[in-house]
Amino acid sequence: MNRRQLEEAIVRACEVVGQPRVIVLGSQAILASFADDRLPPEATMSAEADIAPEHDIADHLSNRLWALAGQDSEWANERDFYIDAVSADTAYLPDGWRARAVEIEPSWHPGVVGVCPEAHDLCASKLGRNEQKDREFVTALVAAGLINPRLLRNRLDETRDPRFEPARKRVARQFVRSLETP
């Protein structure tokens, strides 16, 4: 996925949920922090944008978004990407992430905004899941010089979500430490 495709997904999501702002939680949120040509392939290979309505009750709007723009929807079948509709509380995000968030407002469609976690917050969230694809994503960004491992460790410490258990956080911190150059 590239920035233009993410902007298209943000516009579609805002139209479907009837809100001017949505939250981009998945790996494609990195497109808000860096230009496409600065990102390693591992950072943009996903064909889905994880997007949550900013305001939702019992995931009603997320379900609507999935039906109208999710995988195998008519909208997605006309493109090479789709929206994975998620709940706003899906991600493990560090405290204060909203103050650091990067917003995408498509110039060709003013009035709609995608709120994206800043790159280090995003990587901390990815490591909260501790899946192989998430570790590869973070490794590629560190190797490209786009993520500072020390700042990432700090953001892990600032993640106080009770689902991010201390043992899992220790594993994530050790992983990030392994990425630091001596």
Secondary structure, DSSP 8 states (H G I E B T S, - for coil): --HHHHHHHHHHHHHHHT-SEEEE-SGGGGGGTS-GGGS-HHHH--SEEEEEESS-STTHHHHHHHHHHSTTSHHHHTSS-EEEE--TTSS---TTHHHH-EEE--TTSTT-EEEE--HHHHHHHHHHHT-HHHHHHHHHHHHTT-S-HHHHHHHHHT---TTS-HHHHHHHHHHHHHHS--
